[in-house]
């Protein structure tokens, strides 16, 4: 049962945001810095020092090592993600499937976040609340898929959800107070989604989305670990 009241983080910890250069990532960093839960906030992007590249594992390890040198890690947010680029958009039909686009989607939406987990989850404290949360998508829900299309994005986010679920089980054995979840931020007005925002969708600003996500994180308990939740704290079907 999802908690309706906040469960505080221990004092003195730090928060870490991977993907701090994106719309939601920047908003998360700003709101975390303005809050009182953490003594320090570390943001990583392709332009940070150290810089990260989801396709280069050594950069993710260097970032994790740098973060833990700054203090006790209590919150890690993975706000990375890939939907389209100038060469490829979401596939509407199996006729549009291309190995290169499938591979890129899995590399950035599943493998990269999995490697972040590999390097940050062992750094979480053994006692007291700590959270790893990655931004997934409702489109990654197999149970909710009634429209089809968007093959690469759907499949890579479904893979991410399975990776989170699996990592949460191992994390629970090693650090039972820690939490590992996948969060759906809703439709957010960023460069990732703006070409596909349609009239009738609830489109949030990055600031609004960040505020909702942080409110959900505040209410997470160990019983939520391994879950797939939306920005209202409601559970989504796998």
C-alpha positions in Angstrom: 0.0 0.0 0.0 1.5 3.3 -1.1 2.1 5.7 1.8 0.0 8.9 1.8 2.3 10.7 4.3 5.9 11.7 3.8 8.6 9.4 5.1 11.6 11.6 5.7 15.2 10.9 4.5 17.9 10.9 7.2 19.5 14.3 7.6 22.8 15.2 6.0 22.6 13.1 2.8 23.0 14.1 -0.8 20.8 13.8 -3.9 22.1 12.8 -7.3 20.5 13.5 -10.7 21.6 11.7 -13.8 20.3 13.5 -16.9 20.5 16.9 -15.3 20.8 18.6 -18.7 17.3 17.7 -19.8 14.0 19.5 -19.1 12.9 17.3 -16.2 16.4 16.8 -14.9 17.1 20.5 -14.7 13.8 21.0 -12.8 14.6 18.2 -10.4 18.0 19.7 -9.6 16.5 23.2 -9.0 13.8 21.9 -6.7 16.1 19.6 -4.8 18.5 22.5 -4.3 15.6 24.7 -3.1 14.4 22.1 -0.6 15.6 21.1 2.8 15.9 17.3 2.5 19.5 17.2 1.3 22.7 19.1 2.2 24.0 18.9 -1.4 22.7 18.1 -4.9 24.9 16.7 -7.6 23.8 16.8 -11.3 25.4 14.8 -14.1 25.0 15.4 -17.8 27.1 15.4 -20.9 28.2 18.9 -20.0 28.9 18.3 -16.2 32.2 17.7 -14.5 32.6 14.7 -14.6 30.5 14.3 -17.7 28.5 11.2 -18.4 27.7 9.3 -21.5 25.2 6.4 -21.2 27.0 4.5 -23.9 30.3 4.6 -22.0 30.2 2.7 -18.7 33.4 4.2 -17.3 31.8 7.6 -17.2 28.9 6.3 -15.1 31.3 4.7 -12.7 33.3 7.9 -12.5 30.1 9.9 -11.8 29.0 7.4 -9.1 32.5 7.6 -7.4 32.4 11.4 -7.5 29.0 11.5 -6.0 29.9 9.3 -3.1 33.0 11.5 -2.4 30.6 14.4 -1.8 28.7 12.7 1.0 26.2 9.9 1.9 24.0 9.2 -1.1 20.3 9.1 -0.1 18.6 9.8 -3.4 19.5 9.0 -7.0 17.2 10.1 -9.8 17.8 8.8 -13.3 16.2 11.4 -15.6 17.7 10.1 -18.8 15.7 8.9 -21.8 15.5 8.6 -25.6 12.5 8.7 -27.9 13.6 10.2 -31.2 16.3 12.0 -33.1 16.7 13.7 -36.4 17.0 10.3 -38.2 14.3 8.3 -36.4 10.9 8.9 -34.9 8.6 6.5 -33.1 7.6 3.6 -35.3 3.9 3.4 -36.3 4.2 0.0 -37.9 6.5 -3.0 -38.0 7.5 -1.9 -41.5 9.5 0.9 -39.9 11.5 -1.3 -37.6 15.3 -0.8 -38.0 18.0 -2.6 -36.1 20.0 0.6 -35.5 17.0 2.4 -33.9 16.0 -0.6 -31.8 19.6 -0.9 -30.6 19.9 2.8 -29.7 16.6 2.8 -27.8 17.7 -0.2 -25.7 21.1 1.2 -25.2 19.8 4.6 -23.9 16.5 3.5 -22.2 17.5 0.2 -20.6 21.2 -0.6 -20.7 22.4 2.9 -19.6 20.1 3.1 -16.6 21.0 -0.6 -15.7 24.6 0.4 -15.6 23.8 3.4 -13.4 22.1 1.0 -11.0 25.1 -1.3 -11.2 27.4 1.5 -9.9 25.1 3.5 -7.5 23.0 0.9 -5.8 26.0 -0.6 -3.9 26.8 3.0 -2.6 23.4 3.5 -0.9 23.6 3.4 2.9 22.8 0.2 4.7 20.4 1.8 7.1 17.7 4.5 6.8 15.7 5.6 3.8 17.4 5.8 0.4 15.9 5.8 -3.0 16.9 5.0 -6.6 14.2 6.2 -9.0 14.4 6.0 -12.8 12.0 7.7 -15.2 10.1 5.1 -17.2 7.0 5.6 -19.2 3.4 4.4 -19.2 4.0 3.4 -22.8 6.3 0.7 -21.4 3.4 -1.0 -19.7 2.4 -4.2 -21.6 -0.9 -4.3 -19.8 -1.8 -0.7 -20.9 -0.8 -1.2 -24.5 -4.0 -1.0 -26.6 -2.9 1.3 -29.4 0.3 -0.4 -30.7 3.1 1.5 -32.4 6.1 3.1 -30.8 7.9 -0.3 -30.9 11.4 0.7 -29.8 10.3 3.1 -27.1 7.7 0.7 -25.6 10.0 -2.3 -25.6 13.0 -0.5 -24.2 10.9 1.0 -21.3 9.4 -2.4 -20.6 12.9 -3.8 -20.4 13.8 -0.9 -18.0 10.9 -1.9 -15.8 12.0 -5.5 -15.6 15.6 -4.4 -14.7 14.2 -2.2 -11.9 12.1 -5.0 -10.6 15.0 -7.4 -10.6 17.5 -4.9 -9.1 14.9 -4.1 -6.3 14.8 -7.8 -5.2 18.6 -7.9 -4.9 18.7 -4.5 -3.2 16.1 -5.6 -0.7 18.4 -8.5 0.4 21.4 -6.2 0.9 19.8 -2.9 2.0 16.3 -3.6 3.2 15.6 0.1 4.0 16.4 1.1 0.4 13.9 1.6 -2.4 14.3 1.1 -6.2 11.4 2.2 -8.4 10.3 3.1 -11.9 8.3 6.3 -12.2 6.1 7.6 -15.0 6.3 11.4 -15.1 3.3 11.9 -17.3 3.4 13.9 -20.5 5.9 16.7 -20.0 6.6 19.7 -22.3 10.2 18.9 -23.2 12.2 18.4 -26.4 11.6 14.6 -26.0 7.8 14.8 -26.2 6.9 18.2 -27.7 6.6 16.9 -31.3 4.0 14.4 -30.1 1.9 16.4 -27.6 -1.7 16.3 -28.7 -4.7 18.3 -27.7 -6.5 16.6 -24.9 -3.4 15.3 -23.2 -2.5 16.6 -19.8 0.8 18.3 -20.6 2.8 19.4 -17.6 5.7 21.8 -17.4 9.0 20.3 -16.3 8.7 22.2 -12.9 5.2 20.7 -12.3 6.4 17.2 -13.2 9.4 17.5 -11.0 7.3 18.6 -8.0 4.9 15.7 -8.5 7.7 13.2 -8.8 9.5 14.5 -5.7 6.2 14.3 -3.7 5.8 10.7 -4.7 9.4 9.9 -3.7 8.9 11.6 -0.3 6.1 9.1 0.4 7.9 6.0 -0.8 8.5 3.2 1.7 10.5 -0.1 1.4 7.2 -1.9 0.5 7.1 0.2 -2.7 10.5 -1.0 -3.9 10.3 -2.8 -7.2 7.2 -0.9 -8.1 6.1 1.1 -11.2 4.3 4.3 -10.2 3.0 7.3 -12.0 3.4 11.0 -10.9 0.4 10.8 -8.7 1.7 7.8 -6.8 -0.7 5.4 -8.5 0.5 1.9 -9.4 0.7 1.1 -13.1 0.3 -2.4 -14.6 3.4 -4.1 -15.9 
